[in-house]
Amino acid sequence: MKTLFVPVVGSEGLEAIVATAFLAAKHFDSLVLGACVLPALADQVNFSGDTSWPGGQEASWAERLQAEELSLRATFAAAMDARGISEEVRSNAGPRYRWQSGPLMGDYALSQRARLFSATVVGRPAVSKASLGMASFEAILFESGRPLLLSPPHPPTTLGERILIAWNGSTETARATALAMPLLRQAKRVIVVEVEGSRVPGPSARELASALKEEGVPARGRTVAETELTSGQVFLMEAGALGCDLLVKGAYTQSRLRQMFFGGATSHILHHAKLPVLMAH
């Protein structure tokens, strides 16, 4: 994970996102790239057949974009400097950051840019002004082909020392596990947890743990008996009880529509996780 992407949409809540990126960057001496993300023009302007700009509005719009980007860049740079991460022009080694010149306009541009990085670091959707909306979050998740590293609401102090894999036998979680391998190999402890009655056809937690051991990962499997709790609740409770500082989860094994109406592990973790989460679809 030598490159990390941090989309910046606001200042409130950015500290936790930067802290999560910093902890990941320390593992791999990564480059952290920040970029201003703004809504696409079509989402902000009410077109009524006439796409011409009233006098002076085009210039004022460009000025607003420039001012917003400069403000977010200053906020991002200050947060990085506070963590002791130098700008790339001053350092070619160790964790460092760079700012992308020019904003990314809309979810399409955002998800395209995310395809270039080992992971994109974001906050829980729509919980603060620094968080992406759910549509932007899902655009990266489904369109980038890369994992998301979800920061908790408060800055974490460690990341990747004890990792819980929220296993359900699915293709999505197998992919998330594969993408997390750089972190899994460095972990002191990895616990693969499955919940009885909440799996799709596929390998067991113990089988995955055994396969990970062959890769040099200190993993063990654990099966939790079926309870009245949802699998999402069980995964977060287990992570807390075991002192884990990262959860690995395949996103949306069930359909998004089903999770919207009936809930699911992905939805629960997105709304309630208090530790960093690496997700992939």
Phi and psi restraints in degrees (value plus and minus 20) as a CYANA .aco file:
   2 LYS   PHI    -106.6   -66.6
   2 LYS   PSI     -31.6     8.4
   3 THR   PHI    -153.9  -113.9
   3 THR   PSI     110.9   150.9
   4 LEU   PHI    -146.8  -106.8
   4 LEU   PSI     121.5   161.5
   5 PHE   PHI    -134.6   -94.6
   5 PHE   PSI     108.2   148.2
   6 VAL   PHI    -140.8  -100.8
   6 VAL   PSI      81.2   121.2
   7 PRO   PHI     -92.0   -52.0
   7 PRO   PSI     110.8   150.8
   8 VAL   PHI    -133.6   -93.6
   8 VAL   PSI      99.0   139.0
   9 VAL   PHI    -140.5  -100.5
   9 VAL   PSI     -29.5    10.5
  10 GLY   PHI    -193.6  -153.6
  10 GLY   PSI     150.3   190.3
  11 SER   PHI    -116.4   -76.4
  11 SER   PSI     -55.5   -15.5
  12 GLU   PHI     -88.8   -48.8
  12 GLU   PSI      97.7   137.7
  13 GLY   PHI      75.0   115.0
  13 GLY   PSI     -23.9    16.1
  14 LEU   PHI     -88.7   -48.7
  14 LEU   PSI     -47.5    -7.5
  15 GLU   PHI     -76.8   -36.8
  15 GLU   PSI     -63.9   -23.9
  16 ALA   PHI     -86.5   -46.5
  16 ALA   PSI     -57.0   -17.0
  17 ILE   PHI     -86.4   -46.4
  17 ILE   PSI     -65.4   -25.4
  18 VAL   PHI     -84.8   -44.8
  18 VAL   PSI     -59.4   -19.4
  19 ALA   PHI     -81.4   -41.4
  19 ALA   PSI     -61.0   -21.0
  20 THR   PHI     -85.8   -45.8
  20 THR   PSI     -64.0   -24.0
  21 ALA   PHI     -82.6   -42.6
  21 ALA   PSI     -59.8   -19.8
  22 PHE   PHI     -81.8   -41.8
  22 PHE   PSI     -65.5   -25.5
  23 LEU   PHI     -84.2   -44.2
  23 LEU   PSI     -59.6   -19.6
  24 ALA   PHI     -87.6   -47.6
  24 ALA   PSI     -60.9   -20.9
  25 ALA   PHI     -83.9   -43.9
  25 ALA   PSI     -53.3   -13.3
  26 LYS   PHI     -83.2   -43.2
  26 LYS   PSI     -52.7   -12.7
  27 HIS   PHI     -83.7   -43.7
  27 HIS   PSI     -55.1   -15.1
  28 PHE   PHI    -146.9  -106.9
  28 PHE   PSI     -11.4    28.6
  29 ASP   PHI      32.9    72.9
  29 ASP   PSI      31.3    71.3
  30 SER   PHI    -103.1   -63.1
  30 SER   PSI     136.4   176.4
  31 LEU   PHI    -109.1   -69.1
  31 LEU   PSI     108.0   148.0
  32 VAL   PHI    -127.6   -87.6
  32 VAL   PSI      98.0   138.0
  33 LEU   PHI    -123.9   -83.9
  33 LEU   PSI     104.3   144.3
  34 GLY   PHI    -121.2   -81.2
  34 GLY   PSI     127.6   167.6
  35 ALA   PHI    -167.6  -127.6
  35 ALA   PSI     119.3   159.3
  36 CYS   PHI     -93.5   -53.5
  36 CYS   PSI     110.9   150.9
  37 VAL   PHI    -138.5   -98.5
  37 VAL   PSI     104.3   144.3
  38 LEU   PHI    -146.4  -106.4
  38 LEU   PSI     135.9   175.9
  39 PRO   PHI     -80.9   -40.9
  39 PRO   PSI     128.7   168.7
  40 ALA   PHI     -80.5   -40.5
  40 ALA   PSI     130.1   170.1
  41 LEU   PHI     -74.7   -34.7
  41 LEU   PSI     -59.7   -19.7
  42 ALA   PHI     -84.2   -44.2
  42 ALA   PSI     -42.4    -2.4
  43 ASP   PHI    -102.6   -62.6
  43 ASP   PSI     -33.2     6.8
  44 GLN   PHI    -132.2   -92.2
  44 GLN   PSI     -40.8    -0.8
  45 VAL   PHI    -130.7   -90.7
  45 VAL   PSI     112.4   152.4
  46 ASN   PHI    -108.8   -68.8
  46 ASN   PSI      79.4   119.4
  47 PHE   PHI    -104.9   -64.9
  47 PHE   PSI     114.6   154.6
  48 SER   PHI    -146.9  -106.9
  48 SER   PSI      24.1    64.1
  49 GLY   PHI      75.1   115.1
  49 GLY   PSI     -58.3   -18.3
  50 ASP   PHI    -117.1   -77.1
  50 ASP   PSI      91.2   131.2
  51 THR   PHI    -115.4   -75.4
  51 THR   PSI      -9.9    30.1
  52 SER   PHI     -96.1   -56.1
  52 SER   PSI     133.3   173.3
  53 TRP   PHI    -111.5   -71.5
  53 TRP   PSI     113.8   153.8
  54 PRO   PHI     -80.7   -40.7
  54 PRO   PSI     136.9   176.9
  55 GLY   PHI     -73.1   -33.1
  55 GLY   PSI     105.7   145.7
  56 GLY   PHI      65.2   105.2
  56 GLY   PSI     -35.8     4.2
  57 GLN   PHI     -92.6   -52.6
  57 GLN   PSI     -52.9   -12.9
  58 GLU   PHI     -81.8   -41.8
  58 GLU   PSI     -63.9   -23.9
  59 ALA   PHI     -85.4   -45.4
  59 ALA   PSI     -63.1   -23.1
  60 SER   PHI     -86.8   -46.8
  60 SER   PSI     -53.9   -13.9
  61 TRP   PHI     -84.0   -44.0
  61 TRP   PSI     -66.2   -26.2
  62 ALA   PHI     -82.2   -42.2
  62 ALA   PSI     -58.7   -18.7
  63 GLU   PHI     -85.6   -45.6
  63 GLU   PSI     -59.5   -19.5
  64 ARG   PHI     -83.9   -43.9
  64 ARG   PSI     -62.8   -22.8
  65 LEU   PHI     -81.3   -41.3
  65 LEU   PSI     -64.4   -24.4
  66 GLN   PHI     -84.4   -44.4
  66 GLN   PSI     -62.6   -22.6
  67 ALA   PHI     -84.6   -44.6
  67 ALA   PSI     -60.6   -20.6
  68 GLU   PHI     -84.5   -44.5
  68 GLU   PSI     -63.2   -23.2
  69 GLU   PHI     -84.5   -44.5
  69 GLU   PSI     -63.1   -23.1
  70 LEU   PHI     -81.8   -41.8
  70 LEU   PSI     -59.8   -19.8
  71 SER   PHI     -85.1   -45.1
  71 SER   PSI     -65.8   -25.8
  72 LEU   PHI     -88.4   -48.4
  72 LEU   PSI     -55.1   -15.1
  73 ARG   PHI     -83.1   -43.1
  73 ARG   PSI     -64.0   -24.0
  74 ALA   PHI     -83.2   -43.2
  74 ALA   PSI     -60.2   -20.2
  75 THR   PHI     -85.0   -45.0
  75 THR   PSI     -64.5   -24.5
  76 PHE   PHI     -83.3   -43.3
  76 PHE   PSI     -66.1   -26.1
  77 ALA   PHI     -82.2   -42.2
  77 ALA   PSI     -60.7   -20.7
  78 ALA   PHI     -84.5   -44.5
  78 ALA   PSI     -60.5   -20.5
  79 ALA   PHI     -85.4   -45.4
  79 ALA   PSI     -59.7   -19.7
  80 MET   PHI     -86.3   -46.3
  80 MET   PSI     -66.5   -26.5
  81 ASP   PHI     -80.3   -40.3
  81 ASP   PSI     -57.5   -17.5
  82 ALA   PHI     -83.9   -43.9
  82 ALA   PSI     -46.6    -6.6
  83 ARG   PHI    -110.6   -70.6
  83 ARG   PSI     -18.8    21.2
  84 GLY   PHI      59.9    99.9
  84 GLY   PSI      -0.5    39.5
  85 ILE   PHI    -115.5   -75.5
  85 ILE   PSI     101.9   141.9
  86 SER   PHI    -104.7   -64.7
  86 SER   PSI     132.2   172.2
  87 GLU   PHI     -87.3   -47.3
  87 GLU   PSI     127.7   167.7
  88 GLU   PHI     -77.2   -37.2
  88 GLU   PSI     -53.5   -13.5
  89 VAL   PHI     -85.6   -45.6
  89 VAL   PSI     -40.8    -0.8
  90 ARG   PHI    -120.7   -80.7
  90 ARG   PSI     -29.3    10.7
  91 SER   PHI    -171.8  -131.8
  91 SER   PSI     111.5   151.5
  92 ASN   PHI    -127.9   -87.9
  92 ASN   PSI     -18.4    21.6
  93 ALA   PHI    -152.5  -112.5
  93 ALA   PSI     135.6   175.6
  94 GLY   PHI      53.3    93.3
  94 GLY   PSI     159.8   199.8
  95 PRO   PHI     -79.0   -39.0
  95 PRO   PSI     115.7   155.7
  96 ARG   PHI    -174.2  -134.2
  96 ARG   PSI     144.9   184.9
  97 TYR   PHI    -150.5  -110.5
  97 TYR   PSI     140.6   180.6
  98 ARG   PHI    -161.4  -121.4
  98 ARG   PSI     128.9   168.9
  99 TRP   PHI    -129.2   -89.2
  99 TRP   PSI     112.5   152.5
 100 GLN   PHI     -99.0   -59.0
 100 GLN   PSI     107.6   147.6
 101 SER   PHI     -95.4   -55.4
 101 SER   PSI     107.8   147.8
 102 GLY   PHI      71.8   111.8
 102 GLY   PSI     115.7   155.7
 103 PRO   PHI     -96.2   -56.2
 103 PRO   PSI     136.2   176.2
 104 LEU   PHI    -111.7   -71.7
 104 LEU   PSI     104.6   144.6
 105 MET   PHI    -122.9   -82.9
 105 MET   PSI      81.0   121.0
 106 GLY   PHI      72.7   112.7
 106 GLY   PSI     148.1   188.1
 107 ASP   PHI     -86.8   -46.8
 107 ASP   PSI     -52.7   -12.7
 108 TYR   PHI     -84.0   -44.0
 108 TYR   PSI     -67.5   -27.5
 109 ALA   PHI     -85.1   -45.1
 109 ALA   PSI     -57.7   -17.7
 110 LEU   PHI     -83.3   -43.3
 110 LEU   PSI     -68.9   -28.9
 111 SER   PHI     -87.7   -47.7
 111 SER   PSI     -53.7   -13.7
 112 GLN   PHI     -83.5   -43.5
 112 GLN   PSI     -66.4   -26.4
 113 ARG   PHI     -83.0   -43.0
 113 ARG   PSI     -56.4   -16.4
 114 ALA   PHI     -84.6   -44.6
 114 ALA   PSI     -39.2     0.8
 115 ARG   PHI     -85.4   -45.4
 115 ARG   PSI     -35.2     4.8
 116 LEU   PHI    -107.4   -67.4
 116 LEU   PSI     -30.0    10.0
 117 PHE   PHI    -135.8   -95.8
 117 PHE   PSI     135.9   175.9
 118 SER   PHI     -81.6   -41.6
 118 SER   PSI     -55.7   -15.7
 119 ALA   PHI    -182.1  -142.1
 119 ALA   PSI     134.8   174.8
 120 THR   PHI    -129.3   -89.3
 120 THR   PSI     109.5   149.5
 121 VAL   PHI    -122.8   -82.8
 121 VAL   PSI     101.6   141.6
 122 VAL   PHI    -159.0  -119.0
 122 VAL   PSI     145.3   185.3
 123 GLY   PHI    -108.2   -68.2
 123 GLY   PSI     151.5   191.5
 124 ARG   PHI     -78.5   -38.5
 124 ARG   PSI     116.2   156.2
 125 PRO   PHI     -76.2   -36.2
 125 PRO   PSI     109.5   149.5
 126 ALA   PHI      41.6    81.6
 126 ALA   PSI       8.7    48.7
 127 VAL   PHI    -120.0   -80.0
 127 VAL   PSI     -34.4     5.6
 128 SER   PHI    -173.6  -133.6
 128 SER   PSI     152.7   192.7
 129 LYS   PHI     -88.7   -48.7
 129 LYS   PSI     -36.7     3.3
 130 ALA   PHI    -110.2   -70.2
 130 ALA   PSI     -22.0    18.0
 131 SER   PHI    -112.3   -72.3
 131 SER   PSI     122.7   162.7
 132 LEU   PHI     -89.1   -49.1
 132 LEU   PSI     135.4   175.4
 133 GLY   PHI     -93.0   -53.0
 133 GLY   PSI     147.6   187.6
 134 MET   PHI     -81.3   -41.3
 134 MET   PSI     -57.4   -17.4
 135 ALA   PHI     -83.2   -43.2
 135 ALA   PSI     -60.8   -20.8
 136 SER   PHI     -88.8   -48.8
 136 SER   PSI     -61.5   -21.5
 137 PHE   PHI     -78.0   -38.0
 137 PHE   PSI     -67.9   -27.9
 138 GLU   PHI     -91.2   -51.2
 138 GLU   PSI     -48.7    -8.7
 139 ALA   PHI     -81.9   -41.9
 139 ALA   PSI     -63.3   -23.3
 140 ILE   PHI     -87.3   -47.3
 140 ILE   PSI     -65.2   -25.2
 141 LEU   PHI     -78.9   -38.9
 141 LEU   PSI     -64.0   -24.0
 142 PHE   PHI    -114.6   -74.6
 142 PHE   PSI     -43.8    -3.8
 143 GLU   PHI    -130.1   -90.1
 143 GLU   PSI     -34.1     5.9
 144 SER   PHI    -106.7   -66.7
 144 SER   PSI     -47.1    -7.1
 145 GLY   PHI      54.0    94.0
 145 GLY   PSI     -10.3    29.7
 146 ARG   PHI    -144.1  -104.1
 146 ARG   PSI     141.2   181.2
 147 PRO   PHI     -98.4   -58.4
 147 PRO   PSI     137.8   177.8
 148 LEU   PHI    -125.7   -85.7
 148 LEU   PSI     115.9   155.9
 149 LEU   PHI    -127.6   -87.6
 149 LEU   PSI      89.4   129.4
 150 LEU   PHI    -111.3   -71.3
 150 LEU   PSI     102.7   142.7
 151 SER   PHI    -105.0   -65.0
 151 SER   PSI     130.4   170.4
 152 PRO   PHI     -96.7   -56.7
 152 PRO   PSI     151.9   191.9
 153 PRO   PHI     -83.2   -43.2
 153 PRO   PSI     -50.6   -10.6
 154 HIS   PHI    -133.8   -93.8
 154 HIS   PSI     127.4   167.4
 155 PRO   PHI     -77.2   -37.2
 155 PRO   PSI     105.9   145.9
 156 PRO   PHI     -95.5   -55.5
 156 PRO   PSI     138.2   178.2
 157 THR   PHI    -124.7   -84.7
 157 THR   PSI     -41.4    -1.4
 158 THR   PHI    -158.4  -118.4
 158 THR   PSI     141.3   181.3
 159 LEU   PHI    -175.2  -135.2
 159 LEU   PSI     104.8   144.8
 160 GLY   PHI      67.7   107.7
 160 GLY   PSI     -10.7    29.3
 161 GLU   PHI    -101.3   -61.3
 161 GLU   PSI     -64.4   -24.4
 162 ARG   PHI    -145.6  -105.6
 162 ARG   PSI      97.9   137.9
 163 ILE   PHI    -136.9   -96.9
 163 ILE   PSI     113.4   153.4
 164 LEU   PHI    -127.1   -87.1
 164 LEU   PSI     106.9   146.9
 165 ILE   PHI    -117.6   -77.6
 165 ILE   PSI      97.2   137.2
 166 ALA   PHI    -102.2   -62.2
 166 ALA   PSI      70.1   110.1
 167 TRP   PHI    -113.3   -73.3
 167 TRP   PSI     115.0   155.0
 168 ASN   PHI    -156.7  -116.7
 168 ASN   PSI      -5.9    34.1
 169 GLY   PHI      60.5   100.5
 169 GLY   PSI     -17.8    22.2
 170 SER   PHI    -106.6   -66.6
 170 SER   PSI     142.6   182.6
 171 THR   PHI     -80.3   -40.3
 171 THR   PSI     -61.9   -21.9
 172 GLU   PHI     -82.0   -42.0
 172 GLU   PSI     -62.6   -22.6
 173 THR   PHI     -94.6   -54.6
 173 THR   PSI     -51.6   -11.6
 174 ALA   PHI     -82.2   -42.2
 174 ALA   PSI     -61.0   -21.0
 175 ARG   PHI     -86.1   -46.1
 175 ARG   PSI     -64.1   -24.1
 176 ALA   PHI     -80.3   -40.3
 176 ALA   PSI     -60.3   -20.3
 177 THR   PHI     -83.3   -43.3
 177 THR   PSI     -63.6   -23.6
 178 ALA   PHI     -82.2   -42.2
 178 ALA   PSI     -62.0   -22.0
 179 LEU   PHI     -90.4   -50.4
 179 LEU   PSI     -42.4    -2.4
 180 ALA   PHI    -107.5   -67.5
 180 ALA   PSI     -21.0    19.0
 181 MET   PHI     -74.0   -34.0
 181 MET   PSI     -59.3   -19.3
 182 PRO   PHI     -76.6   -36.6
 182 PRO   PSI     -59.1   -19.1
 183 LEU   PHI     -95.9   -55.9
 183 LEU   PSI     -59.6   -19.6
 184 LEU   PHI     -81.2   -41.2
 184 LEU   PSI     -58.1   -18.1
 185 ARG   PHI     -88.1   -48.1
 185 ARG   PSI     -45.1    -5.1
 186 GLN   PHI    -112.8   -72.8
 186 GLN   PSI     -29.7    10.3
 187 ALA   PHI     -89.5   -49.5
 187 ALA   PSI     130.6   170.6
 188 LYS   PHI     -99.5   -59.5
 188 LYS   PSI     -48.9    -8.9
 189 ARG   PHI    -173.4  -133.4
 189 ARG   PSI     115.9   155.9
 190 VAL   PHI    -149.9  -109.9
 190 VAL   PSI     105.8   145.8
 191 ILE   PHI    -136.5   -96.5
 191 ILE   PSI     102.7   142.7
 192 VAL   PHI    -116.8   -76.8
 192 VAL   PSI      92.8   132.8
 193 VAL   PHI    -131.1   -91.1
 193 VAL   PSI     112.0   152.0
 194 GLU   PHI    -146.7  -106.7
 194 GLU   PSI     133.9   173.9
 195 VAL   PHI    -134.1   -94.1
 195 VAL   PSI     105.4   145.4
 196 GLU   PHI     -76.3   -36.3
 196 GLU   PSI     115.2   155.2
 197 GLY   PHI      63.6   103.6
 197 GLY   PSI     -19.1    20.9
 198 SER   PHI    -144.6  -104.6
 198 SER   PSI      11.4    51.4
 199 ARG   PHI    -137.2   -97.2
 199 ARG   PSI     135.3   175.3
 200 VAL   PHI    -118.8   -78.8
 200 VAL   PSI     144.8   184.8
 201 PRO   PHI     -77.2   -37.2
 201 PRO   PSI     108.4   148.4
 202 GLY   PHI     145.4   185.4
 202 GLY   PSI    -198.1  -158.1
 203 PRO   PHI     -82.6   -42.6
 203 PRO   PSI     136.1   176.1
 204 SER   PHI    -103.2   -63.2
 204 SER   PSI     150.1   190.1
 205 ALA   PHI     -81.7   -41.7
 205 ALA   PSI     -60.9   -20.9
 206 ARG   PHI     -87.7   -47.7
 206 ARG   PSI     -54.7   -14.7
 207 GLU   PHI     -86.0   -46.0
 207 GLU   PSI     -60.9   -20.9
 208 LEU   PHI     -85.3   -45.3
 208 LEU   PSI     -62.5   -22.5
 209 ALA   PHI     -79.3   -39.3
 209 ALA   PSI     -61.3   -21.3
 210 SER   PHI     -83.5   -43.5
 210 SER   PSI     -61.6   -21.6
 211 ALA   PHI     -85.4   -45.4
 211 ALA   PSI     -58.6   -18.6
 212 LEU   PHI     -86.4   -46.4
 212 LEU   PSI     -55.2   -15.2
 213 LYS   PHI     -80.3   -40.3
 213 LYS   PSI     -55.9   -15.9
 214 GLU   PHI     -83.9   -43.9
 214 GLU   PSI     -42.7    -2.7
 215 GLU   PHI    -111.2   -71.2
 215 GLU   PSI     -15.8    24.2
 216 GLY   PHI      66.1   106.1
 216 GLY   PSI      -5.2    34.8
 217 VAL   PHI    -114.5   -74.5
 217 VAL   PSI     109.1   149.1
 218 PRO   PHI     -96.8   -56.8
 218 PRO   PSI      53.8    93.8
 219 ALA   PHI    -128.5   -88.5
 219 ALA   PSI     131.7   171.7
 220 ARG   PHI    -161.7  -121.7
 220 ARG   PSI     131.4   171.4
 221 GLY   PHI    -118.1   -78.1
 221 GLY   PSI     130.8   170.8
 222 ARG   PHI    -165.5  -125.5
 222 ARG   PSI     111.9   151.9
 223 THR   PHI    -131.4   -91.4
 223 THR   PSI     105.7   145.7
 224 VAL   PHI    -119.6   -79.6
 224 VAL   PSI     111.3   151.3
 225 ALA   PHI     -82.5   -42.5
 225 ALA   PSI     128.4   168.4
 226 GLU   PHI     -81.8   -41.8
 226 GLU   PSI     114.5   154.5
 227 THR   PHI    -153.1  -113.1
 227 THR   PSI    -196.2  -156.2
 228 GLU   PHI     -95.8   -55.8
 228 GLU   PSI     -34.6     5.4
 229 LEU   PHI     -94.0   -54.0
 229 LEU   PSI     132.8   172.8
 230 THR   PHI     -95.2   -55.2
 230 THR   PSI     141.9   181.9
 231 SER   PHI     -83.1   -43.1
 231 SER   PSI     -55.3   -15.3
 232 GLY   PHI     -81.2   -41.2
 232 GLY   PSI     -62.9   -22.9
 233 GLN   PHI     -83.0   -43.0
 233 GLN   PSI     -62.2   -22.2
 234 VAL   PHI     -83.5   -43.5
 234 VAL   PSI     -65.0   -25.0
 235 PHE   PHI     -79.7   -39.7
 235 PHE   PSI     -64.2   -24.2
 236 LEU   PHI     -89.8   -49.8
 236 LEU   PSI     -57.6   -17.6
 237 MET   PHI     -84.5   -44.5
 237 MET   PSI     -63.4   -23.4
 238 GLU   PHI     -83.3   -43.3
 238 GLU   PSI     -62.3   -22.3
 239 ALA   PHI     -80.9   -40.9
 239 ALA   PSI     -61.3   -21.3
 240 GLY   PHI     -87.4   -47.4
 240 GLY   PSI     -64.0   -24.0
 241 ALA   PHI     -86.0   -46.0
 241 ALA   PSI     -52.1   -12.1
 242 LEU   PHI    -111.5   -71.5
 242 LEU   PSI     -20.1    19.9
 243 GLY   PHI      49.5    89.5
 243 GLY   PSI      12.9    52.9
 244 CYS   PHI     -97.5   -57.5
 244 CYS   PSI     128.4   168.4
 245 ASP   PHI    -138.9   -98.9
 245 ASP   PSI      -7.2    32.8
 246 LEU   PHI    -179.2  -139.2
 246 LEU   PSI     117.2   157.2
 247 LEU   PHI    -138.4   -98.4
 247 LEU   PSI     113.4   153.4
 248 VAL   PHI    -128.5   -88.5
 248 VAL   PSI     106.9   146.9
 249 LYS   PHI    -165.0  -125.0
 249 LYS   PSI     113.1   153.1
 250 GLY   PHI     -97.5   -57.5
 250 GLY   PSI     112.4   152.4
 251 ALA   PHI    -111.9   -71.9
 251 ALA   PSI     116.9   156.9
 252 TYR   PHI      37.2    77.2
 252 TYR   PSI      37.4    77.4
 253 THR   PHI     -82.9   -42.9
 253 THR   PSI     -60.8   -20.8
 254 GLN   PHI    -103.5   -63.5
 254 GLN   PSI     146.7   186.7
 255 SER   PHI     -87.9   -47.9
 255 SER   PSI     133.1   173.1
 256 ARG   PHI     -81.3   -41.3
 256 ARG   PSI     -59.9   -19.9
 257 LEU   PHI     -83.0   -43.0
 257 LEU   PSI     -63.2   -23.2
 258 ARG   PHI     -82.4   -42.4
 258 ARG   PSI     -62.6   -22.6
 259 GLN   PHI     -87.2   -47.2
 259 GLN   PSI     -51.9   -11.9
 260 MET   PHI     -82.3   -42.3
 260 MET   PSI     -60.3   -20.3
 261 PHE   PHI    -110.8   -70.8
 261 PHE   PSI     -57.6   -17.6
 262 PHE   PHI    -132.6   -92.6
 262 PHE   PSI     -26.2    13.8
 263 GLY   PHI      63.2   103.2
 263 GLY   PSI     152.1   192.1
 264 GLY   PHI     158.6   198.6
 264 GLY   PSI     152.1   192.1
 265 ALA   PHI     -81.1   -41.1
 265 ALA   PSI     -62.5   -22.5
 266 THR   PHI     -81.1   -41.1
 266 THR   PSI     -69.0   -29.0
 267 SER   PHI     -80.9   -40.9
 267 SER   PSI     -62.7   -22.7
 268 HIS   PHI     -84.0   -44.0
 268 HIS   PSI     -64.8   -24.8
 269 ILE   PHI     -86.3   -46.3
 269 ILE   PSI     -60.2   -20.2
 270 LEU   PHI     -78.3   -38.3
 270 LEU   PSI     -56.4   -16.4
 271 HIS   PHI    -111.9   -71.9
 271 HIS   PSI     -37.1     2.9
 272 HIS   PHI    -148.6  -108.6
 272 HIS   PSI     -25.9    14.1
 273 ALA   PHI     -84.0   -44.0
 273 ALA   PSI     114.4   154.4
 274 LYS   PHI    -132.2   -92.2
 274 LYS   PSI      -8.0    32.0
 275 LEU   PHI    -151.7  -111.7
 275 LEU   PSI     141.3   181.3
 276 PRO   PHI     -80.7   -40.7
 276 PRO   PSI     125.9   165.9
 277 VAL   PHI    -151.3  -111.3
 277 VAL   PSI     108.9   148.9
 278 LEU   PHI    -119.4   -79.4
 278 LEU   PSI     101.0   141.0
 279 MET   PHI    -142.4  -102.4
 279 MET   PSI     126.9   166.9
 280 ALA   PHI    -170.6  -130.6
 280 ALA   PSI     136.0   176.0
